[in-house]
Amino acid sequence: MAYIKKPPELVSRSIKLEQPTNELLDDYARFVECTPDHVANSVLKKILWRDPEYRKWRAEQKSAAQGKSPGDTTAIRRTA
């Protein structure tokens, strides 16, 4: 097993930031001497994973998706 893992794939996404937020992002990136993209990725991961309601919702979504397979009709109940 390799000691160093391959970095995650980066994709381009266009978002609009409020002016003060944009300034904070650039300023913080200069402070930690990295790119604004890296700061945004780090902040989003940390904040989103700390939201307990989101984590619960995501777990429910994953378990629901695992419980159904494409073409599976057993979950559909028919009443006459």
Secondary structure, 3 states (H helix, E strand, C coil): CCCCCCCCCCCCCCCCCCHHHHHHHHHHHHHHCCCHHHHHHHHHHHHHHCCHHHHHHHHHHHHHHHHCCCCCCCCCCCCC
